[in-house]
Amino acid sequence: MRIAKITIKDFRAFAHVTEFDLQGGKNLLLYGENGSGKSSLFHALRELFGAGATTHPPEKLRNIFVGGTPGAPTATDGHVTVTFVDGSTQGWNHGANDARPAGQFFNEARMRSAFLDYRSLLRTNFDLKTPGERLFQLAVGSLLANVPLTGGGTVGSRWSAAKQAEPRRKTKRTERELAEAVKRFNDGVQGILPEVQGVMKKLLSFFVGHGLELTLDLPSVQYDWWPKSTRDRGFMNRRLLSGATQLSLDCEVKLNGVPLPEWNEFLNEARLSALALSMYLAGVHLSNLDKTGDPVRLLVFDDVLVGLDMVHRRPFLNLLEHSFARDWQIVLLTFDKAWYEVAKQKLDAASWSRSELYAVRVGNHEAPVVGADQDHLLRALAYLNYPPSGHAPDVKAAAVHVRTKFERVLKWACETFRLPVRYSSQPHKVSSSEFWNALRQGTFKRPRAPIVHMNTKTGKVANVEHVAPEDVSLVAPDLGGRVEQAVTRVLNPLSHSQDAAQYRQEIEDAIFAIDDLERSLRDVVREMDGHGQAELMKLVLALRALQAVQALAPGTAAAPAGDGKSGT
């Protein structure tokens, strides 16, 4: 089940009705300047679908300026509502009666959705002297809480059952019930830890060069009956030198094969962030192994990328697209405009909607305004064909947008295909022509089908000849000519001082030339991504042909005359 639209009213920053269009169930990449309501969207979704949806009273969540003076709101129809791709809606009206969402639908959603902001990431970075204690709390409370266990229940539910079995008085019955609950918890968690490690290893592999290996271990939890006072008794799996007891989930970390006894203090922020993200997402993955039905599966990130080391940002996007984008609907929020532009280039527009969120002054408060992120070529067409009432088409503005798009496509292509371009510490001194020349000269290897040689006497396969891949230009010659004409005869002059009026048709031609260029390059990327699968299919087809021919019994096909031994 995927969300097509989110509607919010009278919730934190959103005083009035605000809609987010996810374009038929796409993922959402949203830029929001500070104070625009970006984090309010995060909290709205978490209140609706998150595990902590019952922890905040409605008066703490409403917009203080709605329908009255600050501090005295009077609105009664505040809500968070989502519309799904099938047209159905679910929501929470927190104005009149605080009708909290309930039932199996929301229970499923809370089990299968995850919400991560930079504060949560920092809490996982183990800045305590006893990281094992912190890791235990995180594991049973959030990281692994919803992971199902063999025999029924989850990590979180079995831990709750163990705590509920804690007796007020020690009797044989209460002691037996507690021992059974604790054993179920120990067996369940210890049984899944190898799988958790395996998933974390796969997720860490996206962060190239991290050099990390880890081993998780849960020393058996037991109930400490030793203190005479009931209030001093409790759960433990380790007794410290001071005599205090502790609940710990042990984590042994190696860096490049070397064990780190105090890894939480030794590792830098980048590696700690990689560990933390892998732990969170391993829990998300393992909580969603059951693919039956069509529940809501949301992954919402609020400024997590901003807190990451720059080297991790692109790998993190690769991780999301390869490991989560198919089964989860992802909402990615950021206040970093430059990073937003980078993510737009990286994430496929076919599966990602993009929006921008700004704050505007309305009376005595600021209100969020949502604007759809519009491609530069669409903006150029709008300047040409849909100018504001009473205005002539703005050809020069259209030309600037087309040139901007052209430069972005060039830089994206040169990075994607790893084309060498002159380096300068001042990027603006590297001209677009240098990127374009590198792209025009660039090639990629296109695999070709093997050649099957037949024995003309026996009618059987003599051998299969491998054919080397052919070098193909990244930009077809005719398309390259169209783009060069657009750049040299139209875009360059109009971006400077030449009069623009007579160039309207040429600008339209340039728009479609740049659009065709981007489409053809993305087709090449898809072809290169499917290279292994394509070669495998060609090999399968060749083997099928071989089997079909050799299955013919001798004499079923007339052998050609002569002594020829091979043919294609």
C-alpha positions as CSV (number, residue, x, y, z in Angstrom):
1,M,0.0,0.0,0.0
2,R,1.6,3.3,-1.1
3,I,0.6,6.9,-0.2
4,A,-0.4,9.2,-3.1
5,K,-1.1,12.3,-1.0
6,I,-0.5,13.7,2.5
7,T,-2.8,16.4,3.9
8,I,-2.0,18.2,7.2
9,K,-4.0,20.9,9.1
10,D,-3.5,22.5,12.5
11,F,-0.4,20.4,13.3
12,R,2.8,22.1,14.6
13,A,4.0,24.4,11.7
14,F,1.0,23.7,9.5
15,A,-1.8,26.1,10.6
16,H,-3.9,25.7,7.4
17,V,-4.5,22.8,5.0
18,T,-1.2,21.8,3.3
19,E,-0.9,19.0,0.8
20,F,2.1,17.0,-0.4
21,D,1.6,15.2,-3.7
22,L,3.5,12.0,-4.0
23,Q,2.5,11.5,-7.7
24,G,0.7,8.2,-7.6
25,G,2.8,6.6,-4.8
26,K,6.3,7.7,-5.6
27,N,9.0,8.2,-2.9
28,L,9.4,11.8,-1.8
29,L,12.5,13.9,-1.8
30,L,11.8,17.2,0.0
31,Y,13.9,20.3,0.5
32,G,12.7,22.5,3.3
33,E,14.4,25.6,4.6
34,N,14.8,25.9,8.4
35,G,11.5,26.8,10.0
36,S,9.4,25.9,7.0
37,G,7.7,22.8,8.5
38,K,9.9,20.0,7.2
39,S,10.3,18.4,10.7
40,S,6.6,18.9,11.3
41,L,5.9,16.6,8.3
42,F,8.3,14.1,9.9
43,H,6.4,14.2,13.2
44,A,3.0,14.1,11.5
45,L,3.8,10.8,9.8
46,R,5.4,9.4,12.9
47,E,2.3,10.3,15.0
48,L,0.1,8.6,12.4
49,F,2.2,5.5,11.6
50,G,4.9,5.4,14.2
51,A,5.2,3.3,17.3
52,G,5.1,6.4,19.6
53,A,1.8,7.7,18.2
54,T,0.2,7.7,21.7
55,T,2.8,9.6,23.6
56,H,1.9,13.2,22.7
57,P,-1.3,14.9,23.8
58,P,-3.0,16.9,21.0
59,E,-2.4,20.3,22.7
60,K,1.3,19.7,22.3
61,L,1.0,19.1,18.5
62,R,-1.5,21.8,17.3
63,N,-0.5,25.1,15.7
64,I,-0.7,27.8,18.4
65,F,-1.8,30.5,15.9
66,V,-4.9,28.7,14.4
67,G,-8.2,30.4,15.0
68,G,-7.2,32.5,18.0
69,T,-4.4,34.3,19.8
70,P,-1.0,32.6,20.4
71,G,-1.4,30.0,23.1
72,A,-5.2,29.8,22.8
73,P,-6.1,27.9,19.6
74,T,-9.7,27.3,18.9
75,A,-9.7,25.1,15.8
76,T,-11.4,21.7,16.1
77,D,-10.7,20.0,12.8
78,G,-7.0,19.6,12.8
79,H,-5.9,16.4,11.2
80,V,-3.2,14.3,9.5
81,T,-4.6,12.4,6.6
82,V,-3.1,10.2,3.9
83,T,-4.7,9.2,0.6
84,F,-3.6,5.9,-0.9
85,V,-3.2,5.0,-4.5
86,D,-6.4,3.1,-4.5
87,G,-8.3,6.3,-3.4
88,S,-8.9,5.2,0.2
89,T,-7.9,7.4,3.1
90,Q,-6.7,7.0,6.7
91,G,-6.1,9.7,9.2
92,W,-6.1,11.1,12.7
93,N,-8.4,14.0,13.7
94,H,-6.7,15.5,16.7
95,G,-8.8,18.6,17.0
96,A,-12.2,17.8,18.5
97,N,-11.8,14.4,20.2
98,D,-8.2,13.2,19.6
99,A,-9.5,10.2,17.7
100,R,-6.2,8.2,17.7
101,P,-5.8,5.8,14.8
102,A,-6.3,2.2,15.9
103,G,-7.0,-1.2,14.5
104,Q,-5.1,-3.8,12.6
105,F,-4.3,-1.5,9.7
106,F,-2.3,0.9,12.0
107,N,-0.9,-1.9,14.1
108,E,0.6,-3.3,10.9
109,A,1.9,0.1,9.8
110,R,3.6,0.7,13.1
111,M,5.3,-2.7,13.0
112,R,6.6,-2.1,9.5
113,S,7.5,1.6,9.4
114,A,10.6,3.3,10.6
115,F,11.4,7.0,11.4
116,L,14.9,8.2,11.8
117,D,16.2,11.7,12.4
118,Y,19.6,13.0,13.1
119,R,18.9,13.0,16.9
120,S,18.1,9.3,16.7
121,L,21.3,8.7,14.8
122,L,23.4,10.6,17.4
123,R,21.8,8.5,20.2
124,T,23.1,5.4,18.4
125,N,26.6,6.6,18.3
126,F,27.5,5.1,21.6
127,D,29.0,8.1,23.4
128,L,28.6,6.3,26.7
129,K,31.3,4.5,28.7
130,T,29.2,1.3,28.5
131,P,28.0,1.1,24.9
132,G,26.8,-2.5,25.4
133,E,24.2,-1.2,27.9
134,R,23.0,1.5,25.5
135,L,22.9,-1.0,22.6
136,F,20.7,-3.4,24.7
137,Q,18.2,-0.5,25.4
138,L,18.1,0.4,21.7
139,A,17.8,-3.2,20.5
140,V,14.8,-4.0,22.6
141,G,13.2,-0.6,22.4
142,S,13.6,0.3,18.7
143,L,16.4,-1.2,16.6
144,L,15.2,-4.9,16.8
145,A,11.9,-4.4,18.7
146,N,9.7,-5.4,15.8
147,V,11.8,-8.3,14.5
148,P,9.6,-11.4,14.5
149,L,11.0,-14.5,16.4
150,T,10.6,-18.2,15.8
151,G,7.7,-19.5,17.8
152,G,5.8,-16.2,17.8
153,G,6.2,-12.7,19.1
154,T,8.9,-10.1,18.5
155,V,12.0,-9.0,20.4
156,G,10.0,-6.1,21.9
157,S,7.0,-8.2,22.9
158,R,9.1,-10.9,24.5
159,W,11.0,-8.4,26.5
160,S,7.7,-6.8,27.6
161,A,6.5,-10.3,28.6
162,A,9.6,-10.9,30.7
163,K,9.2,-7.6,32.5
164,Q,5.5,-8.3,33.1
165,A,6.4,-11.6,34.7
166,E,8.6,-9.9,37.3
167,P,6.9,-10.9,40.5
168,R,6.0,-8.9,43.6
169,R,6.5,-12.0,45.7
170,K,8.8,-15.0,45.1
171,T,6.9,-18.2,44.9
172,K,7.5,-21.4,43.0
173,R,4.8,-20.4,40.5
174,T,6.0,-16.8,39.9
175,E,9.6,-18.1,39.8
176,R,8.7,-20.7,37.1
177,E,6.7,-18.2,35.0
178,L,9.5,-15.6,35.1
179,A,12.1,-18.2,34.2
180,E,10.0,-19.3,31.2
181,A,9.6,-15.7,30.0
182,V,13.3,-14.9,30.3
183,K,14.2,-18.1,28.5
184,R,11.9,-17.3,25.6
185,F,13.5,-13.9,25.4
186,N,17.1,-15.2,25.5
187,D,16.5,-18.0,23.0
188,G,14.7,-15.6,20.6
189,V,17.3,-12.9,20.6
190,Q,20.3,-15.2,20.6
191,G,18.8,-17.0,17.7
192,I,18.4,-14.0,15.4
193,L,21.8,-12.3,16.2
194,P,23.7,-14.2,13.4
195,E,21.1,-13.0,10.9
196,V,21.3,-9.4,12.2
197,Q,25.1,-9.6,11.7
198,G,24.7,-10.9,8.2
199,V,22.3,-8.1,7.2
200,M,24.5,-5.5,8.8
201,K,27.5,-6.8,6.8
202,K,25.6,-6.4,3.5
203,L,24.5,-2.9,4.4
204,L,27.9,-1.8,5.5
205,S,29.3,-3.0,2.2
206,F,27.7,0.0,0.5
207,F,30.0,2.3,2.6
208,V,33.2,1.6,0.7
209,G,36.4,1.6,2.7
210,H,34.8,1.5,6.1
211,G,36.9,-1.6,7.1
212,L,34.5,-2.6,9.9
213,E,33.6,-6.1,11.1
214,L,31.4,-6.7,14.1
215,T,30.1,-9.6,16.2
216,L,27.0,-9.3,18.4
217,D,26.4,-11.4,21.5
218,L,23.7,-11.4,24.1
219,P,24.9,-12.9,27.4
220,S,21.9,-14.7,28.9
221,V,19.6,-12.4,30.7
222,Q,18.6,-13.6,34.2
223,Y,16.7,-12.2,37.1
224,D,18.8,-11.1,40.1
225,W,17.1,-12.5,43.2
226,W,20.1,-11.8,45.4
227,P,19.1,-8.4,47.0
228,K,16.8,-8.9,50.0
229,S,14.7,-5.8,49.1
230,T,12.3,-6.4,46.2
231,R,12.8,-2.9,44.9
232,D,16.6,-3.7,44.4
233,R,15.9,-6.8,42.4
234,G,15.9,-6.8,38.6
235,F,17.1,-8.2,35.3
236,M,20.8,-8.5,34.6
237,N,23.4,-10.4,32.5
238,R,26.5,-8.9,34.0
239,R,27.7,-7.7,37.4
240,L,30.2,-4.9,37.4
241,L,33.2,-4.6,39.7
242,S,31.3,-2.0,41.7
243,G,28.6,-4.6,42.4
244,A,26.1,-2.9,40.2
245,T,24.2,-5.1,37.7
246,Q,23.9,-4.3,34.0
247,L,21.9,-5.4,30.9
248,S,24.2,-5.5,28.0
249,L,24.2,-6.5,24.3
250,D,27.9,-7.0,23.5
251,C,29.3,-5.7,20.3
252,E,32.9,-6.6,19.3
253,V,34.2,-4.4,16.5
254,K,37.3,-4.9,14.3
255,L,38.8,-2.2,12.1
256,N,40.8,-3.7,9.2
257,G,41.0,-6.9,11.1
258,V,42.3,-5.4,14.3
259,P,40.0,-5.7,17.4
260,L,39.0,-2.4,19.0
261,P,38.3,-2.8,22.8
262,E,37.0,0.8,23.1
263,W,35.6,1.2,19.5
264,N,33.0,3.7,20.5
265,E,35.7,6.2,21.5
266,F,38.2,5.2,18.8
267,L,36.1,5.3,15.6
268,N,35.6,8.6,13.9
269,E,32.1,10.1,13.2
270,A,31.9,8.7,9.7
271,R,32.4,5.1,10.8
272,L,30.1,5.4,13.8
273,S,27.4,6.8,11.5
274,A,27.8,3.9,9.1
275,L,27.5,1.5,12.0
276,A,24.4,3.3,13.4
277,L,22.7,3.4,10.0
278,S,23.4,-0.3,9.3
279,M,22.0,-1.2,12.7
280,Y,18.8,0.8,12.2
281,L,18.2,-0.5,8.7
282,A,19.0,-4.1,9.6
283,G,16.2,-4.0,12.1
284,V,13.9,-2.4,9.5
285,H,14.8,-5.2,7.0
286,L,14.3,-8.0,9.4
287,S,11.0,-6.6,10.6
288,N,9.6,-6.8,7.1
289,L,10.5,-10.3,5.9
290,D,6.9,-11.3,5.7
291,K,5.8,-10.1,2.3
292,T,2.1,-11.2,2.5
293,G,-0.6,-8.7,2.2
294,D,-0.1,-5.1,1.3
295,P,0.6,-3.1,4.5
296,V,2.1,0.4,4.6
297,R,5.9,0.3,4.8
298,L,7.3,3.7,5.4
299,L,10.9,4.8,5.8
300,V,11.2,8.4,6.8
301,F,14.5,10.2,7.2
302,D,14.7,13.8,8.6
303,D,18.1,15.4,7.9
304,V,20.0,12.1,8.5
305,L,22.2,12.8,5.4
306,V,23.2,16.2,6.7
307,G,24.7,14.5,9.8
308,L,26.7,12.1,7.7
309,D,30.2,12.4,6.5
310,M,30.2,13.6,2.9
311,V,31.8,10.4,1.7
312,H,28.7,8.4,3.0
313,R,26.0,10.4,1.3
314,R,26.0,8.9,-2.2
315,P,26.6,5.3,-0.8
316,F,23.6,5.8,1.5
317,L,21.4,6.7,-1.5
318,N,22.7,3.6,-3.3
319,L,21.8,1.6,-0.3
320,L,18.3,2.9,-0.2
321,E,17.6,2.4,-3.9
322,H,19.1,-1.1,-4.1
323,S,17.9,-2.5,-0.7
324,F,14.7,-0.7,0.2
325,A,13.1,1.3,-2.6
326,R,11.2,-1.7,-4.0
327,D,9.4,-2.7,-0.8
328,W,9.2,0.5,1.2
329,Q,8.0,4.0,0.4
330,I,10.8,6.4,1.3
331,V,10.4,10.0,2.5
332,L,13.8,11.8,2.5
333,L,13.8,15.3,4.1
334,T,16.7,17.8,4.0
335,F,17.4,21.5,4.7
336,D,20.6,21.4,2.7
337,K,19.8,22.9,-0.7
338,A,23.1,21.9,-2.3
339,W,22.6,18.3,-1.2
340,Y,19.0,18.4,-2.4
341,E,20.3,19.2,-5.9
342,V,22.9,16.4,-5.7
343,A,20.2,13.9,-4.6
344,K,17.9,15.0,-7.5
345,Q,20.6,14.0,-9.9
346,K,21.2,10.7,-8.2
347,L,17.6,9.5,-7.6
348,D,15.6,8.3,-10.6
349,A,12.7,10.8,-11.3
350,A,10.6,7.9,-12.4
351,S,10.2,6.7,-8.8
352,W,10.9,9.9,-6.8
353,S,8.6,12.9,-6.5
354,R,10.4,16.2,-5.5
355,S,9.0,19.1,-3.6
356,E,10.3,22.3,-2.0
357,L,9.0,23.8,1.3
358,Y,9.3,27.5,2.2
359,A,8.0,29.7,5.0
360,V,6.1,32.8,4.2
361,R,4.8,35.5,6.5
362,V,1.0,35.4,7.1
363,G,-0.2,37.9,9.7
364,N,1.5,37.2,13.0
365,H,3.1,33.9,12.0
366,E,4.9,32.1,9.2
367,A,3.1,29.4,7.1
368,P,4.6,26.7,5.0
369,V,4.2,26.8,1.3
370,V,4.8,23.7,-0.8
371,G,6.1,24.0,-4.4
372,A,6.6,21.1,-6.8
373,D,10.2,20.9,-7.9
374,Q,10.0,21.6,-11.6
375,D,12.6,20.5,-14.1
376,H,14.5,23.3,-15.8
377,L,13.3,22.2,-19.2
378,L,9.6,22.4,-18.1
379,R,10.3,25.9,-16.7
380,A,11.8,26.8,-20.1
381,L,8.7,25.6,-21.9
382,A,6.5,27.5,-19.5
383,Y,8.5,30.8,-20.2
384,L,7.9,30.2,-23.9
385,N,4.3,29.0,-24.0
386,Y,2.6,30.0,-20.7
387,P,3.9,33.4,-19.7
388,P,1.9,35.3,-17.0
389,S,-1.2,37.2,-18.3
390,G,-0.2,40.3,-20.1
391,H,3.4,39.3,-20.6
392,A,5.2,38.2,-23.8
393,P,7.1,34.9,-23.9
394,D,10.4,35.3,-22.1
395,V,12.9,33.7,-24.5
396,K,16.0,34.7,-22.6
397,A,14.8,33.3,-19.4
398,A,13.9,30.1,-21.2
399,A,17.5,29.9,-22.6
400,V,19.0,30.3,-19.2
401,H,17.0,27.4,-17.9
402,V,17.9,25.2,-20.8
403,R,21.6,26.0,-20.4
404,T,21.4,25.2,-16.7
405,K,19.9,21.9,-17.5
406,F,22.5,21.2,-20.1
407,E,25.3,21.9,-17.6
408,R,23.8,19.6,-15.0
409,V,23.3,16.8,-17.4
410,L,27.0,17.2,-18.5
411,K,28.3,17.1,-14.9
412,W,26.1,14.1,-14.0
413,A,27.1,12.2,-17.1
414,C,30.9,12.8,-16.7
415,E,30.7,11.7,-13.0
416,T,28.4,8.6,-13.8
417,F,30.6,7.4,-16.7
418,R,33.9,8.4,-15.0
419,L,35.0,10.6,-17.9
420,P,38.3,12.5,-17.3
421,V,37.8,16.3,-17.1
422,R,40.4,18.9,-16.2
423,Y,40.5,19.6,-12.5
424,S,40.5,23.1,-11.0
425,S,40.2,24.2,-7.4
426,Q,37.8,26.8,-8.8
427,P,35.1,24.7,-10.5
428,H,33.6,27.7,-12.3
429,K,36.8,27.9,-14.3
430,V,36.1,24.5,-15.9
431,S,33.9,25.4,-18.9
432,S,30.9,23.4,-20.1
433,S,32.8,22.8,-23.4
434,E,35.3,20.7,-21.5
435,F,32.6,18.5,-20.1
436,W,30.9,18.2,-23.5
437,N,34.1,17.3,-25.3
438,A,34.7,14.5,-22.7
439,L,31.2,13.2,-23.1
440,R,31.3,13.3,-26.9
441,Q,34.5,11.2,-26.9
442,G,33.2,8.8,-24.3
443,T,32.3,5.2,-25.2
444,F,30.9,2.2,-23.4
445,K,31.1,-1.5,-24.2
446,R,28.0,-3.1,-25.6
447,P,28.0,-7.0,-25.4
448,R,27.4,-8.9,-28.5
449,A,25.8,-12.4,-28.9
450,P,28.2,-15.3,-29.3
451,I,28.5,-17.0,-32.7
452,V,27.5,-20.7,-32.8
453,H,29.5,-22.7,-35.4
454,M,27.8,-25.8,-36.8
455,N,29.3,-28.9,-38.3
456,T,27.8,-29.0,-41.7
457,K,28.1,-32.8,-42.0
458,T,26.7,-33.9,-38.6
459,G,24.4,-30.9,-38.1
460,K,25.7,-30.5,-34.5
461,V,27.4,-27.6,-32.8
462,A,31.1,-27.5,-33.4
463,N,31.9,-24.7,-31.0
464,V,30.6,-21.4,-29.6
465,E,32.8,-18.4,-30.4
466,H,32.9,-15.5,-27.9
467,V,32.5,-12.1,-29.6
468,A,34.2,-9.2,-27.9
469,P,32.0,-6.3,-26.8
470,E,31.9,-3.4,-29.3
471,D,32.8,0.2,-28.3
472,V,29.8,2.4,-28.8
473,S,29.7,6.2,-28.4
474,L,27.9,7.5,-25.4
475,V,26.3,10.2,-27.6
476,A,25.0,9.2,-31.1
477,P,26.5,11.4,-33.8
478,D,23.1,12.9,-35.0
479,L,22.1,13.7,-31.4
480,G,25.5,15.2,-30.8
481,G,25.1,17.4,-33.8
482,R,21.7,18.6,-32.6
483,V,23.1,19.5,-29.1
484,E,26.1,21.3,-30.5
485,Q,23.9,23.4,-32.8
486,A,21.7,24.3,-29.8
487,V,24.7,25.3,-27.7
488,T,26.8,27.2,-30.2
489,R,24.0,28.9,-32.2
490,V,21.4,29.5,-29.5
491,L,22.3,28.9,-25.8
492,N,25.6,30.7,-25.8
493,P,24.5,33.9,-27.5
494,L,21.2,34.1,-25.5
495,S,22.9,33.6,-22.2
496,H,24.9,36.8,-22.8
497,S,23.8,39.9,-24.6
498,Q,22.1,39.0,-27.9
499,D,18.5,39.9,-28.5
500,A,16.3,36.9,-28.0
501,A,13.1,37.6,-29.8
502,Q,13.9,35.8,-33.1
503,Y,15.1,32.6,-31.4
504,R,11.9,31.2,-30.0
505,Q,11.8,28.2,-32.4
506,E,15.4,27.5,-31.9
507,I,15.0,27.5,-28.1
508,E,12.2,24.9,-28.4
509,D,14.5,22.7,-30.6
510,A,17.3,23.1,-27.9
511,I,14.8,22.0,-25.2
512,F,14.0,18.8,-27.0
513,A,17.7,18.2,-27.9
514,I,18.8,18.4,-24.3
515,D,15.9,16.3,-23.2
516,D,16.8,13.6,-25.7
517,L,20.4,13.8,-24.6
518,E,19.5,13.1,-21.0
519,R,17.1,10.3,-21.9
520,S,19.6,8.6,-24.1
521,L,22.3,8.8,-21.4
522,R,19.9,7.3,-18.8
523,D,19.1,4.5,-21.3
524,V,22.9,3.8,-21.5
525,V,23.1,3.7,-17.6
526,R,20.2,1.2,-17.5
527,E,21.9,-0.9,-20.3
528,M,25.1,-0.9,-18.4
529,D,23.4,-1.8,-15.1
530,G,21.8,-4.8,-16.8
531,H,25.0,-5.8,-18.5
532,G,25.5,-9.0,-16.5
533,Q,21.9,-10.1,-16.9
534,A,22.0,-9.3,-20.7
535,E,25.1,-11.4,-21.2
536,L,23.6,-14.3,-19.2
537,M,20.5,-14.2,-21.3
538,K,22.5,-14.3,-24.5
539,L,24.4,-17.3,-23.1
540,V,21.2,-19.0,-22.2
541,L,19.8,-18.5,-25.7
542,A,23.0,-19.8,-27.2
543,L,22.8,-22.9,-25.0
544,R,19.2,-23.5,-25.8
545,A,20.1,-23.3,-29.5
546,L,22.9,-25.8,-29.0
547,Q,20.6,-28.2,-27.0
548,A,17.9,-28.0,-29.7
549,V,20.3,-28.8,-32.5
550,Q,22.0,-31.6,-30.7
551,A,18.7,-33.2,-29.7
552,L,18.0,-33.9,-33.3
553,A,18.6,-37.6,-34.0
554,P,21.1,-38.5,-36.7
555,G,19.4,-38.4,-40.1
556,T,16.5,-36.1,-39.0
557,A,18.1,-33.3,-41.0
558,A,19.7,-33.7,-44.3
559,A,23.5,-33.2,-44.1
560,P,24.7,-30.7,-46.7
561,A,27.0,-32.1,-49.3
562,G,30.7,-31.5,-49.1
563,D,33.2,-31.7,-46.3
564,G,32.6,-28.3,-44.7
565,K,33.1,-28.5,-41.0
566,S,31.7,-25.3,-39.8
567,G,29.3,-22.6,-40.5
568,T,27.7,-19.7,-38.7
